[in-house]
């Protein structure tokens, strides 16, 4: 970062910032679609509290989303993979990218075979990856082989956002905050802790119908604590 | 003559076909460098690396210019030693 004479601050598009810029520019070439769905988090919040007490770990909403996404990707292989020169590659492994905010910008280390990991394991691995990303000590390979990315911005207080694809992956999920909202349950308006999930996908690789079925299944699994 | 490279450790488990980006050179042809001196900044995926001179010597040639990408094992510059 450097300060020019007129008081402006210039952040060069170098280092991690440069890689982010190049990656997102490449992502912008993809014809993308966004789909959104609200999740009633009543049961999940209870489950998170229970898991925290039972394991003594800092299990969060994020880990429940990661686990739900990983398990659902296994059942929806069309969403899990990358777009390469060979074509659309659907991978047998579910390798989840997790967006991590660092002083240099957002980076996306990957939890390999995330569908085989329970909440406590996910918590440990994500914490280790996030720490490594923030200190710049993660090896290059930690950022590769992702088949899907989850980006959570709930801690910033936003309700929803449409993330940009993390190339070459087919899709990415944006997760907003949990907030009390008025919803209709059994014909009555009640207050419930709600969270909006936004799926953005590359329409070259995936169509709206299977994408919608995937997002619905993620939310159904999450709300039912079936993870 | 000794090659300056991005060491193999940096490339461990990296996907085949991945290229690194040479961001900045801190030395130019004709400069004298010491062993271990940082001579360039490189980005590999999202990991930043400082490239160091493997030996003392004089920079004979720059093989990968700043802002160019390169593959594993590529000589970034050549040093005349001794």
Contacts between the chains, C-beta under 8 A, distances in Angstrom:
chain1	res1	chain2	res2	distance
A	14	B	23	5.5
A	14	B	24	7.5
A	14	B	41	7.9
A	15	B	23	6.8
A	15	B	41	7.4
A	15	B	43	6.4
A	15	B	48	5.6
A	16	B	43	7.6
A	16	B	46	5.9
A	16	B	48	6.8
A	18	B	21	7.6
A	18	B	23	7.1
A	18	B	43	6.8
A	19	B	21	7.7
A	19	B	43	5.5
A	19	B	45	7.3
A	19	B	46	5.3
A	107	B	46	4.7
A	108	B	46	7.6
A	133	B	46	7.9
A	136	B	47	7.4
A	136	B	48	6.1
A	138	B	46	7.8
A	138	B	47	6.3
A	139	B	10	7.4
A	139	B	12	6.2
A	139	B	13	7.1
A	139	B	47	6.1
A	140	B	10	6.6
A	140	B	11	7.4
A	140	B	14	5.2
A	140	B	18	7.4
A	140	B	44	4.2
A	140	B	45	4.0
A	140	B	46	7.3
A	140	B	47	4.2
A	141	B	12	6.3
A	141	B	13	3.6
A	141	B	14	5.1
A	141	B	15	7.6
A	141	B	45	7.7
A	142	B	47	7.9
A	143	B	45	4.5
A	143	B	46	4.6
A	143	B	47	7.1
A	144	B	13	8.0
A	144	B	14	6.6
A	144	B	15	4.9
A	144	B	18	7.1
A	144	B	45	6.0
A	145	B	15	6.5
